[in-house]
Amino acid sequence: MQQDQRLPKHLNCFVCDGDTAYGMGIDWYGAADKRGVYGTISLTERYEGPPGHVHGGASAALIDDAMGSAAWYAGHQVMTAKMSVNYRRPIPLNMPITVQAKVSKVQGRKVFVYCKICAADGTLLVDGEGLFLQIPADFTYAFAEKFKEIREFSLSRQAQLDRQGESAS
């Protein structure tokens, strides 16, 4: 029996990279069937919209990242073309929520994905659908090269900040 797999973080990603000042830090896990991903998180006051509740943009970002991750995990190198979000109930701050996304259909370059955010008791809070387009291989290569540049810059910048901190001590 295959186990679910923890997916690597995207460097400087607003949703999955918790090592940045603004990142949510959700851990995505790929389902054994290779068609979907899921993760659990509690969002803090940093992501507050209406008093005591998560900002709609934060939940939309979770949905977009989950759907894109599900498509990539299923083997489709894609970018978001269109997505819709249905806000069914407000998400309270500091409450564990589960985000699940799954590829529902593939038609040529088009990859359709569904996502939902639920409370621990299974109550549907937010859901959405997305149309993702598979990107050409040369763009994928450029994308990988750009991530390499960003990673190298980030490591260089962190080393510089570390040296500054050591000399200030």
N, C-alpha and C positions, 0 to 999 in steps of 0.2 A: 504494500500500500504506500502511495506517495504521500509525503508530508507537505504541508503548506510551507512556503519559502518567504523569508523576510527579504524585501527588496532593498537595493542600495539607495541611499539618499541622493537627491540631485543637489549639487553644490549651489549654495545660496538660494535655494528654493524657498519661497515664502511659506509654502504649506508643509513640506516635509523636513526642512533643515532647521532644527531647533537650536543649532549653534550660532545662529545669527541673532541680532538684537530684536528682530521683528518676526522671526520664523515661528510657526505653530509647533513644529516638531512631531507631527504624526508619523508613526511607523506603518508602512504599507506591507501587507503580506499577500503573496500571490497564492491563490487557491490551487489545490492539487490538479484541478481540471484544466488549468492554464487559460481559463476564460475570464477570470475576475480577480479583483483585489479587495482587501478590506483592512480597516484599521480602527482603533479606538482612541479617543482623545477627550479631554475636558478643557474647554476654552475658558480662559480667565478674563478679567476685566480689561485686559489689553485689547480684546476683540469685542468690546461692548458697543452696542448700537442703542436700542431702546433700553431704558434703565433695567438692569438685572438680566439682560438677554443679549445673545450674540448678534452682532451686526450682520445683516443680510449678505453683504459683500464677502464676509469671512466664510459663511456657509457656501456661497457660490464658488469661492476659491477652492474649498474642500472638494466640492462636486466636480469642478473642472479638472483638478489634479488627479482625483480618483479615477475619473473616466479616461483621461489620457494615460494614466499608469496601467489601467486594465487593458487598453488597446495595445500598448507597448509590450506588456507582459504576455499578451496573446500572440505576439510576433508581428504586429503591425506598427511600422514607424510612421507616426501620424502627428498632425497638429489640429487644434480645434478649428472647425469651420463655423459651427453654429451650436449653441446650447440653449436650453430653456430650463428654468428653475421654478418649481412650485413650492411656495412657502406655506406649508399646511398648518404648522403650529410654531410659535416662537421657541427658540432653543434657550433654556436657562443657562446662565453662566455657571461654571464649575460643576457641571453635571456630565458624567460619562456618556458619550454618544458613540455609536458605531456607524462608520461610513462604509458602504459596500457598493462596488461598481462591477458591471459585467457586460461583456460584448454581447449584443443581442442579434446582430446581423452584419454580414459583410457583402457588399455589392461592388465588385470591381475595386476602385480606389476608395470607396466610401465604407467607413466603419461606424456602425451605430452602437451606442453604448447607453445603458441605463444605470442610474445611481440613486441610492437612497441614504438618508441619515435618519437613524432611529435612536430613541431613548433606550436605556437598559432593559426596560420592560417590553420592548418591541414596538412602542408607539411610533408611527411614522411622523417625522417632524418636517423634513424637507426631502424632495426628490427632484430628479431632473433627467433629461435626455440630451444626448449630444450626437452631432454628426462630426466625425473626424475624417480628414483626408490623408491618405498615405502620401508621403513626401518622396520626391525623387532621391535616388541614391547619392547624387552629387551634393544635394542639400544636406543629407544626413551626414556625409563626410565633413562638410563645412561646419555643421552643428557640433560634431565630435571635436573638431579642431578648436572651435571657439571655447568649448568646455575645458579643453586642455589649457588654453590660454588663461581662462578665468581661474582655473585651479592653480596654475603656476603663479599668477599674479597674487592670488589670495595667500598662498603659502609664503611668497616673498614678503608681502605686506605684513603678515603675522610675525615673521622672523624679525622684520624691522621694528615692529611695535614691541616685541619681546626684548630686543636689544635696548630700545629706548627706556623700557621699564627697568632693566637691569642697571643702566647707567644712572638713572634717577635715584636708585636706592643707595 
